[in-house]
Structure formats: C-alpha cells, structure tokens
Amino acid sequence: MYAIVEISGKQYKVQEGDIVFVDRIEELEEGKTTTFDKVLLVSDGDKVTVGADTVKGAKVKATVVGHGKAKKVVVFKYKAKKNERKTRGHRQPYTKIQIEKITTGTRAKKATEEAAE
C-alpha cells in the first residue's frame, strides 16, 4: 500500500515504514507524531483511489526522526574575460520523518466496526 501525500507544498510517494526527507517543518519536534491530511492518491494493491482534491478520510501518520541540513551545494558564477567571480554555498534544511501508518476512509470505518463488535 502506498500513498501520494502533499507535505509543505511538495508531493511525496510514501509507504508504511519509509523514511522521507521533507523541507524543514519548524513546528515539529523530534520524537513527536504528526498527521498529514492532504492525501492525493491511495493505492491498496489492486484498488487505486484518487481524490478530486484530496481523498476523503485518508490520513498519513508519521513520526519525526530528526532535523538536519543536506550536503553543501556550491554555486560558482563568473563572467568570461571580466575577472568577475562569485562563489556561494547553500545547505538545504530538512526534516526526517518515518511513515507509521496510512489510513483510508474505508479502512478507518472497518477498524471502528470491528472494534464495536
């Protein structure tokens, strides 16, 4: 089972147990659990559910593993024959999350029905 989820404006394909590096989310602390509601697509083996905007009732539960910075990217600009050179570096901050569970609206209903019995 996999899902396509939108996290901070970007789309990621996730499965249960995956570790995903997303753009840094400041309000999340290490070890905390969060839920992402913007699930665009859910595939459960043979059945694929695509939402008009999002899939109703679908959620992705994730745990924050940590925060960090990616490797440095060096940007070098120059103009030929002008002795003009600029060197810049950039390290993109990220949040490392682990996907715990993907629930759809139908899976959530089945779980509550089974718990009620």
Contacts in CASP RR format, 6 or more apart in sequence:
PFRMAT RR
TARGET T0000
AUTHOR 0000-0000-0000
METHOD contacts of the structure
MODEL  1
MYAIVEISGKQYKVQEGDIVFVDRIEELEEGKTTTFDKVLLVSDGDKVTV
GADTVKGAKVKATVVGHGKAKKVVVFKYKAKKNERKTRGHRQPYTKIQIE
KITTGTRAKKATEEAAE
1 15 0 8 1.000
1 16 0 8 1.000
1 42 0 8 1.000
1 43 0 8 1.000
1 44 0 8 1.000
1 45 0 8 1.000
1 102 0 8 1.000
2 13 0 8 1.000
2 14 0 8 1.000
2 15 0 8 1.000
2 42 0 8 1.000
2 43 0 8 1.000
2 102 0 8 1.000
3 13 0 8 1.000
3 14 0 8 1.000
3 15 0 8 1.000
3 39 0 8 1.000
3 40 0 8 1.000
3 41 0 8 1.000
3 42 0 8 1.000
3 43 0 8 1.000
3 58 0 8 1.000
3 60 0 8 1.000
3 102 0 8 1.000
4 11 0 8 1.000
4 12 0 8 1.000
4 13 0 8 1.000
4 14 0 8 1.000
4 39 0 8 1.000
4 40 0 8 1.000
4 41 0 8 1.000
5 11 0 8 1.000
5 12 0 8 1.000
5 14 0 8 1.000
5 36 0 8 1.000
5 38 0 8 1.000
5 39 0 8 1.000
5 40 0 8 1.000
5 60 0 8 1.000
6 12 0 8 1.000
6 36 0 8 1.000
6 38 0 8 1.000
6 39 0 8 1.000
6 40 0 8 1.000
7 22 0 8 1.000
7 23 0 8 1.000
7 25 0 8 1.000
7 36 0 8 1.000
7 38 0 8 1.000
8 22 0 8 1.000
8 23 0 8 1.000
8 25 0 8 1.000
10 22 0 8 1.000
10 23 0 8 1.000
11 40 0 8 1.000
12 20 0 8 1.000
12 22 0 8 1.000
14 20 0 8 1.000
14 60 0 8 1.000
14 99 0 8 1.000
14 102 0 8 1.000
15 99 0 8 1.000
15 102 0 8 1.000
16 99 0 8 1.000
16 100 0 8 1.000
16 101 0 8 1.000
16 102 0 8 1.000
17 98 0 8 1.000
17 99 0 8 1.000
17 100 0 8 1.000
18 98 0 8 1.000
18 99 0 8 1.000
19 65 0 8 1.000
19 96 0 8 1.000
19 97 0 8 1.000
19 98 0 8 1.000
19 99 0 8 1.000
20 62 0 8 1.000
20 96 0 8 1.000
20 97 0 8 1.000
20 98 0 8 1.000
20 99 0 8 1.000
21 70 0 8 1.000
21 94 0 8 1.000
21 95 0 8 1.000
21 96 0 8 1.000
22 94 0 8 1.000
22 95 0 8 1.000
22 97 0 8 1.000
23 92 0 8 1.000
23 93 0 8 1.000
23 94 0 8 1.000
23 95 0 8 1.000
24 67 0 8 1.000
24 68 0 8 1.000
24 93 0 8 1.000
24 94 0 8 1.000
24 95 0 8 1.000
25 95 0 8 1.000
28 34 0 8 1.000
28 64 0 8 1.000
28 95 0 8 1.000
29 64 0 8 1.000
30 64 0 8 1.000
30 65 0 8 1.000
30 66 0 8 1.000
30 67 0 8 1.000
31 63 0 8 1.000
31 64 0 8 1.000
31 65 0 8 1.000
31 66 0 8 1.000
32 63 0 8 1.000
32 64 0 8 1.000
33 61 0 8 1.000
33 62 0 8 1.000
33 63 0 8 1.000
33 64 0 8 1.000
33 100 0 8 1.000
34 61 0 8 1.000
34 62 0 8 1.000
34 63 0 8 1.000
34 64 0 8 1.000
34 97 0 8 1.000
35 59 0 8 1.000
35 60 0 8 1.000
35 61 0 8 1.000
35 62 0 8 1.000
36 59 0 8 1.000
36 60 0 8 1.000
36 62 0 8 1.000
37 54 0 8 1.000
37 58 0 8 1.000
37 59 0 8 1.000
38 54 0 8 1.000
39 54 0 8 1.000
39 55 0 8 1.000
39 57 0 8 1.000
39 58 0 8 1.000
39 59 0 8 1.000
39 60 0 8 1.000
39 102 0 8 1.000
40 50 0 8 1.000
40 51 0 8 1.000
40 54 0 8 1.000
40 55 0 8 1.000
41 48 0 8 1.000
41 49 0 8 1.000
41 50 0 8 1.000
41 51 0 8 1.000
41 55 0 8 1.000
42 48 0 8 1.000
42 49 0 8 1.000
42 55 0 8 1.000
42 58 0 8 1.000
42 102 0 8 1.000
42 104 0 8 1.000
43 49 0 8 1.000
44 104 0 8 1.000
44 107 0 8 1.000
49 55 0 8 1.000
49 58 0 8 1.000
49 104 0 8 1.000
55 104 0 8 1.000
55 105 0 8 1.000
56 105 0 8 1.000
57 103 0 8 1.000
57 104 0 8 1.000
57 105 0 8 1.000
57 108 0 8 1.000
58 102 0 8 1.000
58 103 0 8 1.000
58 104 0 8 1.000
58 105 0 8 1.000
59 102 0 8 1.000
59 103 0 8 1.000
60 99 0 8 1.000
60 101 0 8 1.000
60 102 0 8 1.000
60 103 0 8 1.000
61 99 0 8 1.000
61 100 0 8 1.000
61 101 0 8 1.000
61 102 0 8 1.000
61 103 0 8 1.000
62 97 0 8 1.000
62 98 0 8 1.000
62 99 0 8 1.000
62 100 0 8 1.000
63 97 0 8 1.000
63 98 0 8 1.000
63 100 0 8 1.000
64 95 0 8 1.000
64 96 0 8 1.000
64 97 0 8 1.000
65 96 0 8 1.000
65 97 0 8 1.000
65 98 0 8 1.000
66 95 0 8 1.000
66 96 0 8 1.000
67 93 0 8 1.000
67 94 0 8 1.000
67 95 0 8 1.000
67 96 0 8 1.000
68 93 0 8 1.000
68 94 0 8 1.000
68 95 0 8 1.000
68 96 0 8 1.000
69 91 0 8 1.000
69 92 0 8 1.000
69 93 0 8 1.000
69 94 0 8 1.000
70 91 0 8 1.000
70 92 0 8 1.000
70 93 0 8 1.000
70 94 0 8 1.000
71 91 0 8 1.000
72 89 0 8 1.000
72 90 0 8 1.000
72 91 0 8 1.000
73 89 0 8 1.000
73 90 0 8 1.000
73 91 0 8 1.000
73 92 0 8 1.000
74 87 0 8 1.000
74 88 0 8 1.000
74 89 0 8 1.000
75 86 0 8 1.000
75 87 0 8 1.000
75 88 0 8 1.000
75 89 0 8 1.000
75 90 0 8 1.000
76 85 0 8 1.000
76 86 0 8 1.000
76 87 0 8 1.000
76 88 0 8 1.000
77 85 0 8 1.000
77 86 0 8 1.000
77 88 0 8 1.000
78 84 0 8 1.000
78 85 0 8 1.000
78 86 0 8 1.000
103 111 0 8 1.000
END
